[in-house]
């Protein structure tokens, strides 16, 4: 528990402390935990006090001409402010995205709307001022925006910024609400997970108390929820009742959402859907089990007291461990599964790929620290480190070759 509490506090310090300076001597500083959304042929990277719009093929920014006749990158906001974002933007339509800030020197916690084509502010009544930090990604369901706030409230807006209602929990919300297309599921630092009817935010359909804080969203599949706590407990719950179907305790705290193969995972409405591979030594695997059938396993990483981590393959039927792979760095974000390969990143700056049968595929050192989950976008793997001022976002082929690197410091 000591390690998990320390890491919880450390993540806040990384986010808040680094965010206090948006630039140093004209050099942009990588700050906080960055977040990425992919829409069409563009990646939208929220890092520090800016949202960057990047071409997926090249990693370059579009430009515009400002009032002085200067050619400048197209970013939101156009003028850098002493604030920082703590989540990824969510797409409402081709010409609208929303995002909330996690820090501002005027202590205003604003939830913004902007046009991803022009990167211009949305019209009034946007932005909405919330009571606390906006740390979790918003979710969009049937045209309504659901935004979690660190006050413990989940706020519902229509696209024009009208507040439709709010659902209150007993603790901070860092996790994105998820949906099965009908109901919403909200994980809270108050140790509870809630099911909410979008038509009635006044009370939960059910709420279940677990053993510790929940900092990441559950995974939804086949009428079940899979969620982990910072104590290292992994749960399966019945999505209709909240009943615990099984619970297992893993070695280390859980900071990410379990990853399910595509055959098992349900789509989440509104979710932010080089060099040769490293020859550095990969931990020697123990005897290789046969790869389970698609949809029968999930994958989750942990952060150990030693600063190391473990990637687990877990049987979704009973919670038993299929296999585990050690990592030199803590796994403080969600893994992702794509075509029978599990991709994950570690706190010591490593990008790793493991086959579904446990055999290593490839690994690459990038530097910095990773608190942001990797993302597959077409034939690319996108990774966003923290504390690496030369790399804000990097794209790799799915075989591990680096394709491009973005930093606003590179001319």
Order of alpha helices (4+ residues) and beta strands (2+ residues): alpha-beta-beta-beta-beta-beta-beta-beta-beta-beta-beta-beta-beta-beta-beta-beta-beta-beta-beta-beta-beta-beta-beta-beta-beta-beta-beta-beta-beta-beta-beta-beta-beta-beta-beta-beta-beta-beta-beta
